[in-house]
Amino acid sequence: MPGERLTQQDRRQIAAGLRDGLTYAAIGRRIGRPTSTVTREVMRNGGPGGYHADQAHRASTRHAHRRGTTPLSPPPRSVDLGGRDPRIVNGVAAHSTELFVQTGLPRMMARVLAALVTTDSGSLTSAELVQRLHVSPASVSTAVGHLEAIKIIKRERDPHRRAERYVIDEDVWFQAIMASARVDTQIAAVFRSGAQRLGATTPVGARLENMSQFLHRVSDDLVRSAKHWRQVYATQPPAETNHDSTTS
C-alpha cells in the first residue's frame, strides 16, 4: 500500500481529515500512508486551505498520462540536499514539522523551520523556500517574519547574488530557550505584582505568588543550564565515530 499511488478514496479521506483539523501524520495513519506522502499531496494541490480531492485526483491522472506518453526529463536539482534522496529529506522535514506544530508553532512557520534544519548550509533564500515547500512567496515572507521576531532565524545578504538568505545556526535552540525564558520572567513579574495588588494573604494572591516564584526559579535554572551546555558544545569538537572498532 505505501508504495502504490494514492486512490481517489485516499484523497477524499485526506480532504476529510483536513476539514477535521487533523495533522498530516494523523491523516497518514488513517489511510496507511507515510506523513511525507500526505504532506506532498496536499502542498502540491492547493495547500491545507485549498485542497480538493476530486480535483487533485484528476490532476494526478493527467500527470501520470503525460509521463506515460512523453520522455521523462530529469527532475530539477533539489535545493541543497547534499546529494541525498529527496524522499528521505522530505520525510525527516515532514516529521520535524509535525513536532514543531505540536509545540504550538503555526504550520507554515514550522515548515520553514524544518526546511532550514534539514539543509546542510542551514540557509535558504526566499525563492529556494518557495521551490522546496511549493508555497507562495507571501506565505514564506509571513512565516520568516514571525521566525525572525522570535529570534529563531536571521537574515543575511547572499554575497554571490542579490538576495537575502534566511539562516538557522547552531544557536537556534539556545536562542529559543532564552526567548521563552524572557517571556516567563515577564509573566512571573506580572504575577508577583498582581499578588501584591490583590492581597498576598488572599487565595488569589497566594496562587499568583506561587506561580511567580515557580516561573522565576525554573527560568533561572533553564537559562543557567542552557548557557552551560552551549559553552560545552561550542568548545568541544564533535565526537568521531570509529568505524573500524569492534565490540567485544
Order of alpha helices (4+ residues) and beta strands (2+ residues): alpha-alpha-alpha-alpha-alpha-alpha-beta-alpha-alpha-beta-beta-alpha-alpha
